[in-house]
Amino acid sequence: MELKMQSRAKTVQTSTPASGEAADIQQAIPGGEFERVEAMIAAEIPAELRTSARALLRAVAGKVAVAEHFDAFCGQAFSKPEWASSASPLIAELFDHDEDQLAELARIPDLVIEMGSGQATVTCMVASRWAARGETHRLSRLAESIVASHASKNACAVEVMLALAATLAVTRFSKAEQLFNAALPLVGEEHQEALADARRWLAAGRVVCSASQEERDFWDVRLRKPKAAWTWQSKEERAALDTLSERVSVSQEGVDLFKAVVPSCWWDMAMKCAQQQEKLAAAMIKQPLMKTEPVLPSRAISEFATEERQPFHAEVLSHPKAGLHARFVLGWVCGAMAMAITVLLLPTEVIHRVLSTFRSEGSRPAIPQASSARALSAGDVLPKTPDEKQAWREENLKRIAAEMHQYSAQHAAAKTGMWSDNEQVLSGRGQELPCDSPQHLKMLVWLHLDPPQDAEVRMNVAKLLLERMKGDAITLWEELTYPGSANAAEIKRAAKDALSSKAYQWNPEEQSRLRSLAVGWDDPNSMSAAVSKP
């Protein structure tokens, strides 16, 4: 969305004919512009600013030392809100025919002061040029400054905030959402169109908000140019489609923008796969929970194969770019089936798959897949010595880090930050890692294998995993409690708290395992042993 400049009133008054230097200026600003600007300075600019304003007028007219005079005028004019409200229309007049130059000269603090004074004309002019030139970094800094200042509480800034939210929704989703939420309390009837546009773009941004910055930049360019003839043949384009296939669903808000730019046959097939996935999920929900390992409804999968495979095949062959879209379909169908399996697995099966893949293939026996935490921890297949556990941890840390590489930023923030800064994401209340997603669960496991530096974060991560996985969390904890483990102390304390918590009902075996884990959690020697090693 391109930011629109607000209309500005032009004061047309007569003035005495100019002479001398003013005559030269008048010649440089044809068509009566000189008289209007001179009249504006005389009538609307405070006396303290008129000398600086006329110097800027001469600089703009002669195109000499414009930057120096602009900085001097703004430094004085934006020192007081009442002066800023008068200076804003003058700046807009002076740079009406050269908004690009204004975009280069303007400073973000001055724009924020302008909005705080009740004006937004210059901000709209500048932001619209930044948006047109793709200078997202400047728009992002402007958004941060608005949210952090009292300007966000000024009704005149609502249009700017909504427009910025729409502009940054795909590339800087979190900042766009902050702006949108800050603007909502001030929205009036006159803002409904801008509000709807911002909502639409935020919905699209939410679809890809957890993708890499490169992918979000890619989609921002595509979505804002829906009529361009994109080829969708490059490696970058195919990778973007593959990522999108994991995020779209039939009734998801915001996908209409993606539908407008992707190949139509790819979209139709993606929606068919998504519909079938929803049918499989609904079928599983209706069935009673299995007492043994959860299994996929084989009949539903066979129906998917017989009902959907042939229509897809025919549709691809009938398309003029059959070879290209066949490759799209292959990746999509594989991805869709994997997603269907993930959705249909019970939560415990997710951690079983995580744990069963986190194993050493050379130095120690493999951890078999199992239908219960007891099976996972039974016998001698699990590591016993501290060195074996440490080796298991390091190897599987590499695996999950590679698998979750697109969430490296969230992991790094949790590893180095405080709980108050990461609570929303780690609790599953954020858009990036919703609590019902397998990725959220894997993030908790990742942070067990590579513990955060802050003890409070380590403790809360342990509690969150226990709430999600209960008995299966105990299985992972048993792997991570050994001398030198960085989160052993927190695991031991979480185990002791869990024994006395009324929120859980443990069977005798689980109680015994928790008591074994909890031994020594309040022992100073045990606490001091939990150092350095990941």
N, C-alpha and C positions, 0 to 999 in steps of 0.2 A: 504494500500500500504506500502510495506516495503521500507524504505529509502535505497538507494544503495550507497555504498561507491565508490567514484571516484578512478580510477586507479592511482597509484602513481609510479613514476619512482624510480628505485633502482640503486644507484650508486655502481658499483662493481669495487673496486680498490684493489691493493695489498698493503700490509704494512709490516713493519718489524716484525719478529716473536715476540710475546709477551713473557714476562718473569715475574717471581715473582707473584704478585697479579693478573696481567693481565692473566697469564697462568691459574689460577683458574677460572677466568671469562670465558676464552675461553673454558674450559672444561664444564662449565654450559650452554653455548650456542653452540650446536653442528652444524655440517654441514656448516661451513664457515660463519655463521652468525656474529661471533665476528669480523672477518676481515672486513666485509662489514660495520658494525656499527662504528667500529673504524675509518675506512676510511672516512665515512660520517662526523663524528665529526671533524676530522682533516681538511677535505676539504670544508665543507659547513657551519659549525657552527662558528659564530664569536668568536674571541679569548676570549672575555669577558665571554662567556657562556661555554667554553670547560670544565673548571673544574667542574662546576655544572652538565654538560651533562655526563661526565665520572662517576661522583658520582651516577647519576641516573642509568646509565648502570650497575654499580656494584650492586646497590640495586635490580634492576630487575633480574639480573642474579642470585644473591644469595637469592632473595625473602626475603629481610630483610629491614625494614624501607622504603618500597617503597613509601608510602603516604607522608612521610616527605620530601624525596628527590624529589618527583614529584612536591610538592607544592613549594619547593625552586627553582627548575628549571623553572617552569611556572611563578612564581612571577617575576623572572628576565627576562625570554625570552619574555613574553608578555607585557613588559613595553614599547617596541618600535615596531611599525609595521614591520620594516625591520627585526628585530630579530624574530618576530613571524612567518614570512614567511619561515625562515630557520629552526626554531624549529619544525614546524608542521610535515614535513616528518620524522624527527628523532623520534618524539613521536609515529607516526604511525608505524615505524619499531619496536620500543621497545615493543609495545603492540599488535603487529600483531597476536600473538598467545593467547592473553588474553584480548579480547575486553571488556568483562564484567568488568574486573578490571578497565580498562580505563573509562568505563561508570560511575563507582562509583567515580573515582577520579576527573574527569573533572569538571570544573566550567564554568557556562554559560557565564560570562563576558569574559573569555579567548576564548571561542568558537566564540563569536561575534568579538573579536579582530582578531582572525584568519581569519575570512571571510573578514573583513575589509582590511586585508593585502594582499588579493588575493589568499588565500588558503582556502580549505574547507574539506580537507581529514579527519582531526580529528573530525570535526563536523559531518561528514557523519557517521563515525564509531560509535561515541557516540549516535547520534540520532537514528541510526538503532537498536542499542541495547535497547534503551529506548522504541522504538516502539514495538520491539519483546517482551519486558517484560510488555507491557501495562502501562508504566509509563507516562500517558497522562499529568499529572500535570507538569512534567519536560519539556515535549515537548511544552506545553502551555506557560510556562515561557520563553523558548527559542524563541518561536514565537513572544511574546511580546517584547523581547529584540531586536530581529532583526528589527522589524518594527520601533522601537523607535531609532534605531542607523543608522549611515551612511552605515553600512554593507548592508542594503537593497538596496543601490544604486550601489553595486558592482556586476558586471556581473557574477563573480564566485559563487555568492550566489544564483543565479536564480534556479539552480537545487535543492538546499536544500530547498528554499522557496516553490517551487511547490510541492516537496515531502512532506514537512510539511503540506501544505494546504490540500493535499489529505489525509494525515494521521489524521488530526484534523477535517476534514469536518463534520463528523457526531456528534462527542462529543463536539466540540468547534467551532461551525459554524462561529460565528462572527470573531474570531481570524483567522480562516482559510481563510475567505473571505478577511480580511485585508492583509494577506500575499500574496494571489493570486493577488489582485489589485496592491500591491507594486511591484510584480515581472513582471507584464504584460509589462511595458515599456521596460524592458531589455530582453525580450524573443527573441531568435533567431531561426534559422532553426533547430539547434541541440537540441532545447528544445521542439519541437512540440509534441513528444510522452508524455513527462511529463506534458505538458500543457493540452493535451486532457484527460489524466488520472485525473488531478486535477479538470478539468471542470466536469467530470463525477461524481466524488465523492462529489463535492460541490452541484451538482444538487440533489444528494441523501440526503445530509445533509439538504438542503433547505426544503425537504418534511417534516422532523421531527424537524426542528429548534425550533419550538414553544412548543415542548413536554417537559416534565420534564427531568432533568439530568439523572435520573434513566432509563427512556425510551430510551434516546439517547445512553446511555452506552449499554443498551440491544441490540439495533439495530446495534451498531458498531460491537459487537461481532458476531452477526448473519451474517451481510453483508460481513464480511471479512472471513467467513468460510462457503461459499455456499454449499460445498459438505458434510458438517456434517449432520448427521441424527437427526435433531431436531424433537422432538415429537409433539410440539405445543399443549400439553394437560394441562400444568400448568396454574394457575391463572394469572401468570405474562405474559405468552405467549398470552393468550386469550385477556388480557387487551391491550397488544401491538397491536394485530391485530385489535381490536376495534378502537383504536386511529388511526391506519393507514388507516382504512376504511374512516375516515373523511377527509383524506388529499390527497388521490391518485385520479387521473383522467386518462382518456384514453390516452391522448397525452402528459401527463406531462413528462418533462425531468427528468431523474434520476430514474424512477420507475423500470427500467430493473434490477437494483441491488436487489430491494425488490422482484421482480417476481422470481428471482433465488433461493430464500430461503423459501418463504411461500408455504403452500400446494397448489398444482396446481389447484385443483377444487375450493378452496376458491378464488384464484386469478381470475379464469374465471368468477365466479359469481360476484365478485367485479367489474370487467370490464363491465359486462352486466348491472349491476345496474348503473354504472357511465354513460354508453352510453344512457340508458333510461333517466337518469337525464338531460343529455345534450339535448336530444330531447324535453323534457318538457320545458326546459329553452328557447330553440329556438322557440317553439310553442308560448310561452307567449310573447316573444319579437315581434313576427309578429302581435300579436293582438293589437288593439288600447287600450290605457290606459282606465281603467274603471273609471267612474265618481263617483261610489259608492265604497263600500269596494272591494278591489281586491279579486278575487276568483280563485281557482285553476281550470284548465280545467278538468272537471270531466271525459270527454271522454278520455283524455290522460291517466288519472290515471286508468280508467277501462281497457284501452288497456294494460297498464302495468301489471295489475292484471291478465288478461286473457292470454296475450302473453308470459309473463315471468314466472309466478308462476309455471306452469306445467313443463317447461324445467328445472327450478331449482330443483324442487322436484324429477324429474326423475334422474337428474344428481347426486343428493345427495344419493339417494337410491342405485344407481349402484356402488357407490364408496365403497371400502372395509372397510373404516372407516366412515360408514354412520352416526352413532350416533354422533361422534365428529364433523364432518363437518356440520351436521344439526344445531348444536348449533352455529357454526360460521355463518351460513346463516341467522339464525333468528336475531342475533345481527346486521349483516351487512344490511339486508333488512330494518330493523327498522331505522337504522342510515342513510341509503341512502335516504329513504323516507323523513326523517326529514330534511336532507340536501336539498332535492329537494324543499320542502316547503319553506325553508329559502331563497334559491336562487330565487324562483319565487315571493316572496313577494316584493311589492314595498318598497322602503326605509322607507316611513312613517309608513308602517305596522310593521316594525321591532320595532320602538320606541313605537308603540301602544302596542305590545306584551310585551315589557320591562316594560312600565308603568302599564299595566294591571296586571302584575304579582307582581309588587312592591306595595303590599297593605297589610293592617292589616286584619287578619281574625277574630279578636275578638273585639277589642276596638272601631272600627269605620267601617262604611260601605265600601264595596268593590268598587274599581274603575272599572266600566264596560268597556268591549272592545267597541271600537267605530271606526267609519270610518273617523273621522275628529278630529282635535284638539279642535274644539268648543264643540263637544259631550263629549270629555274627561273632559273638564273643566266646563261644564254646570251644573246648579243646585247646590244642597248642598252636593253632594257625595264626593267632595274633602275636605281635611282638611282645617279648617279655623283658628283655634287658633294656636299660636306659639307652644304650647305644643303638639297639635295634629300633626302639621307638623314635629316637632322634633321626635316624636314617629314613624311616617311614615318613616322618613329618616333612623332612626336607624334600624328598622326592615328590610327594603329593602336593606340597606347596607349589612346586614348579608347574604341576599339571593344572591345578585350579587357577593359578595366576594366568596361565596361557588361555584357559577356557573362558575366563572372566575378564579378558584384557580390556574390553570396552567399558568396564566399570572400574578401571584403574584409578580414576580421579576420586570416586567415592571411597575406594579402599584407602587411598593415600590420605584423604581428609580424616577418615576415622582413625587411621593408624597414628597420625601426628596431632590430631586435634582433641578438643575437650568434648565431654558428653553433651553439653548444652548445644554445641554447634552441630552435632551429628545425630541427635535424638530422633528427629523426624525421619531421616533416611533409614537409619538402622532399625527403627521401630516399624518400618513398612508403611508409613503414612505419606511418604513422598511419591511423586510421579515416577521417579527413576527406578525404584525398586519396591513396588507394591507388595504388601505382606503375603498376598496369595500367589506370588510368582515363584517359580523354582529358583530364579536368580537371587531373590532375597534370602532364601534359605542357604544357597551356596555362598553368599556374601558372609553370612554368620559363620559358616564352616571355614571360609577363607581367613576370617579374623581370629578364628581359633588356632589355625595353623600358623598364622603370622600375626601375633597378638599386638594390639595397640599399645602405645607407650604409656597412656594414662590408665591408672589402676581402675578408675571409675568406669571407663569405657570397657575395659576387659571384663569387669564384674557384670555390667549390664548386657554385654554380648553373650556371656554364659547363661544368664537368666532368660534372655530372649530365645536362645536355642532350646533350652529346657522346656519353655512354654510351648514351642512349636513341635518338638520331637519327643519329649518325655523320655521313655526308655531308650530310644536310639541316641539321644544326646549323651546318656550315660556311657554308651558304647564308645563314642568319640572321646569323651573325657578320660576313659580308661587308657586310651592311647597317648594322651597328652600330659599325664601326671607322672613325672619322673624328676629326679634331682637335676636342677638347671633349667627346667621348663619355665618359660617366661610368664605363663598364665596358670601355673599349677596352684598357686595360693588362692586365686579367684575361683578356680574350679572346685577346690576343696571347700571353700566357704559356701559356694552356691549349692554344693551337695549337702552340706550340713543344714543350710536353711531349708532346702527342699524336704528334708526328712521331717521337719517340724511344721511345714506349711500345710494349712488346711485346704489349699487349692489343689492338692494332688492326692491321689489314692494309689499308693504303691503296693504291689504284691510282695510277698516275703522275699523273693529273689531280688527284686529291685531295691528293697530296703537294705538287704545285705550288701549289695554292690555300692549303694550310696554311702553306707557306713564305712566301707573300705576306702572309698574316695575321701571321705571327710576326715579321716584320721590325720591329726597333726596340723589341721588348717590354722589353729591359733598358736602353734608352736613357733617361737621366734626363729628357731633354726630352720623350720620348714619354710617360713615366710622369706627369710633371707636367702634361701636356696633358689628361689624363683627369680633368676636374673639372666640377663643378656641373651641366652640362646633363644632363637625363635621357635 
